[in-house]
Amino acid sequence: MVLEGKNYLNVGCGTHYIEGWVNTDVWEDLTSRQKTAPDVLVKMDEPYPMEDNTFDAIYLGHVLEHIAWPKLGVFLNDMKRIAKPGAPIFAVGPDVHKCIKRWAEKQEPWDMVVSTMEHQDIDAQIHHMSEDGQFLTKTPPEWWDGAAHHWNCHEERLETVMRTHFSNVQVYSKYVEKDLPGNRLNWYDERTNIRWPVVGYWWWQCAVMGYVEK
């Protein structure tokens, strides 16, 4: 749902292009079956090429953990710059603690745990291995510019990060989780009256909402 006259930003869209939103990424791949074709191809570690106070809402879906920890504050300040006062900022990421707990309870494979953790090499990207050691899919590990996880993301840490830059911060994991399983695209949040893109993939995620105050 995109309300008339509203500008919504989908940061790091990857293959999840959302109609009606401005989709951005640092990576473009127009040849693969699942294309990455952002509206705006941005440069890593550079300010977004948008004017101040442009967007009514910003979605950060599995984005923050891909940014080096010392540079995270600079990036969030830039998001705050291009967002309008009062705009909701919705951050979703992998919850390393939750994933480890689910693995201990035999609800997740170990390679899922490894894929959520900090990793700065291609081999740590998820392989989706079966118990007999065979690939469940024939595709190679995911890789793109900026694919590495630079820090371990979990709910408490994500909440702390969001509180350093935004107001009225609230953990949203419980709201997303209640719609699982399924809910793989365009999760509607009645609190913001926005259908947010690409959230609710699985129980090992965490989600935090904050609002821009200027």
URRAVEN-V32347 format. One record per backbone hydrogen bond with DSSP energy under -0.5 kcal/mol. CO is the residue of the C=O (numbers start at 0). NH is the residue of the N-H. E is the energy in kcal/mol with one decimal. If there is no record, write none. Layout:
# URRAVEN-V32347
CO/NH/E, CO/NH/E
This chain:
# URRAVEN-V32347
0/2/-0.5, 0/194/-1.0, 2/5/-2.0, 5/7/-0.5, 6/55/-3.1, 6/56/-1.0, 7/21/-3.0, 8/10/-0.7, 8/58/-3.0, 9/12/-0.5, 9/23/-2.5, 10/60/-0.7, 12/15/-2.4, 14/16/-1.1, 16/18/-0.6, 17/20/-1.7, 20/22/-0.8, 21/9/-2.8, 22/38/-1.6, 22/39/-2.0, 23/12/-2.7, 24/41/-2.3, 28/35/-2.5, 32/34/-0.9, 34/36/-0.6, 35/28/-2.4, 39/24/-1.4, 39/41/-0.8, 42/45/-1.6, 47/49/-2.0, 50/53/-0.6, 54/83/-3.1, 55/87/-0.8, 56/8/-2.3, 57/59/-0.5, 57/89/-2.6, 58/10/-2.3, 58/60/-0.6, 59/61/-0.8, 59/91/-2.5, 62/65/-1.8, 63/66/-1.8, 64/149/-3.1, 64/150/-0.8, 67/70/-1.7, 67/71/-0.7, 68/71/-1.2, 70/74/-2.0, 71/75/-2.5, 72/76/-2.2, 73/77/-1.5, 74/78/-2.1, 75/79/-2.3, 76/80/-1.8, 77/81/-2.0, 78/82/-1.0, 80/52/-2.4, 81/53/-2.0, 81/54/-2.5, 83/86/-2.1, 86/211/-2.2, 87/57/-2.1, 87/89/-0.5, 88/90/-0.6, 88/209/-2.1, 89/59/-3.4, 90/207/-2.8, 91/61/-3.3, 91/62/-0.5, 92/205/-2.6, 93/95/-0.8, 94/98/-2.5, 95/99/-2.4, 96/100/-2.1, 97/101/-2.2, 98/102/-2.2, 99/103/-2.4, 100/104/-1.3, 101/106/-3.5, 101/107/-0.7, 102/105/-2.1, 108/111/-1.0, 108/112/-1.1, 109/113/-2.3, 110/114/-1.9, 111/115/-1.3, 112/115/-0.6, 112/116/-1.3, 118/148/-2.3, 120/123/-1.1, 121/124/-1.8, 125/141/-0.5, 127/135/-2.2, 129/132/-2.0, 133/129/-2.9, 143/146/-2.1, 147/149/-0.6, 148/118/-1.6, 150/152/-0.6, 152/95/-2.9, 153/157/-3.0, 154/158/-2.4, 155/159/-1.9, 156/160/-2.4, 157/161/-2.4, 158/162/-2.2, 159/163/-1.1, 160/163/-0.6, 161/164/-1.4, 161/165/-2.4, 166/210/-2.3, 169/208/-3.0, 171/174/-0.9, 171/175/-1.9, 172/176/-2.9, 173/177/-1.2, 175/178/-1.5, 176/179/-1.8, 186/195/-2.5, 187/189/-0.6, 188/191/-0.6, 188/192/-1.6, 188/193/-1.3, 193/188/-2.5, 193/195/-1.0, 195/186/-2.0, 201/204/-1.0, 203/94/-3.2, 205/92/-2.4, 206/171/-3.2, 206/172/-1.2, 207/90/-2.8, 208/169/-2.7, 209/88/-3.5, 210/166/-3.1, 211/85/-2.7
